[in-house]
Amino acid sequence: MLIDVTLKITPKMVTDAQGNEKKVLVGHLGTHFDVMDKDFPLDYTKRIGICYDVSDIPADIEISDQSVDLSLVKKEMFVCFYSGYMRKEGYGSKAYFVKHPQLSMNLIDQLLAKGVSLIGVDFAGVRRGNEHTPTDQRCAEKGTFIIENMDHLADLPKEKAFVIHTYPMNYEGMTGLPCRIVAEV
């Protein structure tokens, strides 16, 4: 079964998002990854994925949380975190961009140490505020890209491997690339 985990964009969502977040132009609208002046390697288009259900964690998502078993994570995986925040708050609101959950720096460090290729979330970024861009850049420098605003993560199996396909637009000179992501379960 194929599950599209890309946020479907409507004209209203574009208007709402652009009214609440200045970077939501072509590269950062909807499901996208922050490429941060790097090239997306074509072999990243197909990865083994794993999804964690962190919907019961209200703020910083930590390694110590029972929902996050990093022993399941292997090098070059696509690791995603289902929080349910997008469904609860709705994409594009001011709160969506500034009050979303975030991954702890310790969790991000552990994922980078494991050499994951992609980290996906169903909210606006792995970190909030002035930590957002530097964290995305740090991850990109290590060959790990952050994919934001994923959808339908509730439909993915939790803590079980599946195949996931990521196809970004072929834009140049942008910090964000819209992409289509499909899980093969």
Secondary structure, DSSP 4 states (H G I P E B T S, - for coil): -EEE-BPPP-HHHHHHHHHH-TT-SGGGSSSEEE-TT----GGGGEEEEEEEE-TT--SEE-TTSTT--GGG--TT-EEEEE--HHHHH-TTSHHHHHS--EE-HHHHHHHHHHT-SEEEESSS-SS-GGGHHHHHHHHHHTT-EEEESB--GGGSPSSS-EEEEEEE---SS-SEEEEEEEEE-
